Amino acid sequence: MIRHITLQTAHGPLHGQLERPDSPRGLILIARSHHAVADATIAANFAELGYATFAMELLSTQEMQFIDATQNVPRLTQRLIDVLDLIRHDGDMQALPLILFASGDVAPAAIRATAQRDAQVKALACHGGLVDRAGVQALELLIAPLLMLFDSGEVVGKSAYLRARNHLRNAHEMRELDQGENPAQAAGIWFSRIISG
């Protein structure tokens, strides 16, 4: 089943796509500031592992005109909370174990949102991003297991994670991806291990 979902905001609509196979093992929210070509590949990788996927943009077309829009952690956090509320009240998604996959600029907001919704989000994987921008309070409150994935040779994001790690009290780990390794596949395997206990 494929559903196109629209979330209305004061700054324009946000668009998402839910792909739900029969009897999925869980739901992966793919959180990005805006849709990218890679979303379809990421969703396909998670689908191969038996997951439903919900790819949702967090900024409207109007907001993306502003050069610093993707750096607005409070706004991205609130949008993620809004999406989590949508999931919680949607009949096709609400009963599935929920895990979150965030990339780049959305990573700090994903940590903040997950810290606020610890009963809803079971695990979080971030591909890159400056996670120390989530702030000390969110890092200390985060309960869900966290996987940080970095591309080979990434320096700035790793340094941010090492700073953030001093404040993390949850289960967390970092992995450097091999050259050409698919981050979604690595995250999906880790998710499967986490939700199966």
N, C-alpha and C positions, 0 to 999 in steps of 0.2 A: 504494500500500500504506500502510495506517495501522496502527501498533502502539502499544499502551499499555504503558508500561514503568514498573516500580516498583523503587526502590532502597531497601533496608532500612537504617535507621540505629538507633542506640541510643535515639534520641528520637522514633522513629516513622517511617513510610514516607514517601518522596518520590515524587511522581508526575510522569511525563512522557509526551509523545506524539511519536512519530516519524512523519513523513509523507514517504514516499519515492516519487517518480515513477520511471518507467522512464528509465534513463540520465541521472541527475542530473549537473549540472556540478560539484557539490560539496555539502557538508553544512554548514548553518549551525546552530550551537548557540545557541538563544535562552535566555539565562541570566537568571532573575529570582529574587528571594527567594521569591515565591509566585506562583501563576498569577493572571493578570489577564484581564479581558474583551478587552483589546487584543491578547493573544497570538494569537488566531485571525486577526485582521487582519494582524498582522505576518507570520505564517507564510504567509498567502495572498499577500502582496506578494513575499516571497522565492520562493514557488512559481511565480509568474508569470515570474520570471527564470530558471527552470529548476533551482532548488536543492531539495534535500531539506532538511527542517527537523526539528530535535529541540528541542522546548520543554520545559524541565526546571525544576521548582521546586527551590530549594536549602535551604529550611527546612520543617520539618514543621508540621502544624497545632498541635501541642503547643508548639513553639518560638515560633510566631507570637503566642502569648499574652503573651510578654514584650515590653515596649514598646521595648527597645533591641535586639531580635534582629537587625534589618536593619543595625545599625551594627557588628556583630561581624565585622570583616574577616577575622581568622584562621579563624573557623568557615566563613564563606562561601567562603574560598579553599580550605579542605580539601574542602568539598563539591564545588566545581568540579573539583578534582583527581580526586575519586572518580568524577565523571561522565565526565571525560576518560579515565579508566581503563576505564570501562564501554564507551565508544565504541571504544576501542582493541582491545577483545576481542569486539566484536559484529559478526557476519558481514554485517549489512545496512549497517553504517556505517564499519567499519575501513579500507576501501580508498578512501574518498572524501576529497578535499582538505577539510580542516576549517577553518572560520572561525567566529569568535565574535562574537555581538551581545549586549551587556549594557546594561542601563538603570539609571539612578539609583544606588541604594545598592550595587548589585553591581559597579559600575565599578572601584573599587579592587581588589576581590578578583579581578576578571577580569584586571587587569594583573598581579597577583602570580602567578596560575595560568598565564597565558600565558608569563610570564618563566621559569617552572619547566618548561614543556613547549614550548620553542621549536622542537623538531623536529616537533611534532604540530600546533600551531596556526599556520596560515599568515598570518592577519590578524585584527585586532580592531577593532571599531567600538563606541564607547560613546555612548549618548544621555544626556547629562547625567552627574551624579555628581561627587563630590569626589575626583578621581583622585590628588591629592597624598597622600591617606591610604594609598595603596599603599606608600609609603615609598621612600626614596632608593635602597636596594639593588635593589628590584624595577624601579624606573624605569630605573636604569642598565643592568640586565641584559636589559631587554625588547629583543628582536630583531624580532619580527613588526611589520609596518607598523600604525600606529594612526591611526584617524580619530575625532576628537571632534566630536560633533554637539550643538549647543545650540539650544534654542528661542529665538525672538526675544525680546530683552530680558533673557535670563538673565545675571545678574551674578556670583553666588557661585560657580557651577560654572566659569565662564570664568576667574575669578581663581585658582581652584584649579589649573586647567590651566596657566595662565601660570607659576605657581610650579613645577609639575611639569616643565614644558618645559625648564627649566634643567638637568635631570638626564637627559633623554631623549637617547639616542644613535642611536635607530632612525629610520626614515622616519616622520614624523608630520605631521598637518595638522588644522586646526580649521575647522569650517564653522558659521556661524549659519544656521539654517533660516528660510526665509521663513514668514510667517504662514500657518498651515494646511498647510505642506509636510510630507509623510509621511517620518519619519526612516528607516523600514525601506526605502523606495524609494531614498532617498539613499544609505543604506549598501549596498544591493544593487548599485547601479550601480558604486559604488566597489569593492566586492568583486570584481565581474566584471572590472574593469580590473586589479586586483591579481593575480588568479589566472591571467589570460590573459597576464601578463608585460608 
